[in-house]
Amino acid sequence: MRYVVTLDDRWVALLGWQAAAYQCQARESSRSAGPGVLRRQRLHLIANNARFLILQGESFPNLVSLILALILRRLSADWQAVYRHPIVLAETFVESPRFTGACYRAANWIDVG
């Protein structure tokens, strides 16, 4: 699933989502994974944020968090339309030595309603 985020008809960001990896140590060690058999049965309900690129030009406070919040509000419905099943968990992985992941945490708290 690919998204192009625009602002005043200019491309601002590009995002890509894909099916979750079959095995992932970080996911399997988390509480959201569940037991092994159940985890495999639910794997198709997880989408992985494979790409997220902010293009040069536009920049304003909380841009990344706002984009993520807006995309997450529509991801499951878009996924359902294409793949005929919803998404109940969206995951991403942050290279922690280089990044804090603050924008991902903040996106969960933004009210875009």
C-alpha positions in Angstrom: 0.0 0.0 0.0 1.5 3.3 -1.0 0.6 6.9 0.0 1.6 10.2 -1.4 0.9 13.1 1.1 0.2 16.4 -0.6 -0.1 20.0 0.7 -1.4 22.6 -1.7 -0.9 20.2 -4.6 2.8 19.7 -3.7 4.2 16.3 -2.6 5.2 16.4 1.1 5.8 12.8 2.0 5.8 9.2 0.7 4.8 6.2 2.8 4.7 2.5 2.1 3.0 -0.2 4.0 3.5 -4.0 3.5 2.5 -7.3 5.1 4.2 -8.0 8.3 7.3 -10.2 8.3 6.6 -13.8 9.2 9.0 -13.8 12.1 10.2 -10.7 14.0 12.0 -10.9 17.3 10.8 -7.5 18.5 7.1 -8.4 17.8 7.4 -11.9 19.3 8.8 -10.5 22.5 6.0 -8.0 22.9 2.7 -8.5 24.7 0.7 -7.8 21.5 2.0 -11.0 19.8 0.2 -13.6 21.7 1.0 -17.4 21.7 2.7 -19.0 18.6 -0.3 -20.5 16.9 -2.5 -17.5 17.5 0.3 -15.2 16.4 0.5 -17.0 13.0 -3.3 -16.9 12.6 -3.3 -13.1 13.2 -0.3 -12.2 11.2 -2.3 -11.1 8.2 -3.9 -8.4 10.4 -0.6 -6.6 10.9 0.9 -4.0 8.4 4.5 -2.9 8.5 5.5 0.7 7.7 8.2 -0.2 5.2 9.0 3.4 4.0 8.5 6.9 5.2 10.1 9.7 3.4 9.6 13.4 4.1 10.4 15.4 1.0 12.4 18.6 1.1 10.5 21.9 1.0 7.6 22.0 3.5 8.3 21.8 7.2 6.3 22.8 10.2 6.0 21.5 13.8 4.5 18.1 14.2 4.4 17.4 10.4 5.6 13.8 10.7 3.2 12.9 13.6 0.3 14.5 11.8 1.0 12.6 8.6 1.2 9.3 10.6 -2.0 10.0 12.5 -3.9 10.8 9.3 -2.6 7.7 7.5 -3.3 5.4 10.5 -6.9 6.6 10.5 -7.5 5.3 7.0 -5.0 2.4 6.7 -7.3 -0.4 7.7 -10.2 0.7 5.4 -7.8 1.1 2.5 -6.2 -2.3 3.2 -9.7 -3.9 3.5 -10.6 -2.4 0.1 -7.5 -3.9 -1.6 -6.8 -7.1 0.3 -10.3 -7.9 1.7 -9.3 -7.9 5.4 -8.7 -5.1 7.9 -5.5 -4.2 9.7 -5.7 -4.2 13.5 -2.0 -3.4 14.2 0.4 -1.2 12.4 4.0 -1.7 13.2 7.3 0.1 12.5 10.8 -0.3 13.6 13.1 2.6 14.6 16.8 2.5 14.3 17.2 3.5 18.0 20.9 4.4 17.9 20.0 7.1 15.3 16.4 8.0 16.1 14.1 8.3 19.1 10.8 7.3 17.5 9.1 10.3 19.1 7.0 11.0 16.0 5.5 7.5 16.1 4.6 7.8 19.8 3.1 11.3 19.2 1.0 10.1 16.2 -0.9 7.9 18.6 -2.0 10.9 20.6 -3.0 13.4 17.9 -6.7 14.0 17.5 -7.2 14.6 13.7 -11.0 14.2 14.1 
